[in-house]
Structure formats: C-alpha cells, structure tokens
Amino acid sequence: MTVPAVGPAQVPQDAFLLDVREPDEWAAGRAPGAVHVPMMQIPQRTAEIPTDREVVVVCRVGGRSGQVVHYLRQQGFDNVVNLDGGMYAWAAAGRPVVDGDGGAGTVI
C-alpha cells in the first residue's frame, strides 16, 4: 500500500496533527495544536482520531508516522496522511515548534 503524504507547506490549517513520537521527543518540541498519541498506543486509542477532517500523522522524520498511516488506512481511515520528512521537515520549513510551556521547542 502506498502511503499518502503531504509536505509541511501543504498541511491544511484545520488539519488534525497526530504526533506519534515518544514522550521525550514530544516534550522537547512539537507543532502547536498537535495531539500526542505514541505510536505503540495507536491501536488502543483509534477512537481519539477524528474521521471528519484530514489527519496528518507526524514523527521525527516520517518513518514511524508512515507506519501509523499504513495501519490506520488498513483500519478504514481514509482521511490520514503522512507528514513527509516529519518534524525535521516541519521545522526546516519555518513552521513553529513549541515546547510544553509554549516556548521555543527543539526537534530531537
């Protein structure tokens, strides 16, 4: 199955950003408004993923999030796409990265 992907510039303003990284990565820096569900918790927490708007799944570079997109599509989610290049690409494109306090975050 081909995993659909979008680049940072193509992420819709109203997209649901699903961050599947580990807690330490999440704490260091994330996209504002993103929702954190670590990759290994996805099967138990699919009810938290909306079906009424585009869901952009993100990790550090796009590998883990691509696996999550593949899994969710197998489960019938046709509204999920991978963030090509992950948080590294997001930050490199000049998109904001914040920490848990809303200050400047770092991608690790």
N, C-alpha and C positions, 0 to 999 in steps of 0.2 A: 504494500500500500504506500503510495506517495503521500508524504506529509505536507499539507499546505502550509505556507509560511508567508509572513509579511516582514518588511524591514521596519526599523524604528519610525521612519517618516510616514509609513502607511498605517500606523496604528490609529484607528478612529478615536476621536475624543471621548466617545461614550463606551468604548470597549471595556470589558471586564478583564483586568490584568491579573492572571493567576500565576503567582510566583511559587515554583515548586522546589526551590533551593533549601538547603539545610538551615537550621536556626541561626548559626553564626554568620552565614552569608547574608541572610535576611536582616539581621541586626546591624551589620556594617553599612548596608546601603540598599535601597530599593526604589522602585518607581513610586512616586506619590500616588496614593489611592489603590495600590496593588493589594491583593488579598493573598495571605500566606497559607499554603497547604503543602507541606513537604511531600515530595514525590511518593514516598512509601505509604502515605496516608490517603492518597487519592482514591483507591478502591473503597475505602470506608466512608469517604466524605463526598462522593459524587453528588449527593443531594444539595450541596452548597454551591454547585456550579450552575449558573443560570443557563436557560435554554432560549431566552427571548432576545438575546443580543450577542454580538461577537465576543468570543472569549479568546484572548491572546495569552498563550502559556509561555512563561519565561523562566530561564535558569541562567547560569553564568555565560555559557557560550552557545547553547542551543541543542546540545545532545540529550540531556535528561528531559527537557521540555518537549523535544521531538518524540521521545518515547511515550510521554504522557498524552500528547496529541494522538498518536497512533492508538493507544489504549482507549482513550475516550471515544474516538471515532468508531472503534470496534464495539463500543457500548451504545452506539446510536447517536452520539453527539455530533451533529453536522455543522455546528457553529464554532468549532475550535480550530485555531491556527497556531503555529509556532512562531515565536519571535526570532527571526533569522539573526544569528550572531549573539543572541542573549543580551544580558545586562552589559557586557563589554561593548557591544554594538550600540546599545541604547545610550550609554554614557558618551561614547565616541561621537555620536550624532548630536551631542549637545542637549539631550533630553535630561530633565532633572533627576538627581539621585539624592535621596534623603536618608538620614538615619532614624532611629527610633524616637528621637526627640524633635524631629523635623528640621534638624540642621543638615549641613552638607554631609552626604554619605560617601562611602567608598565601595567599589565593587571588588570583592575578594573571591 
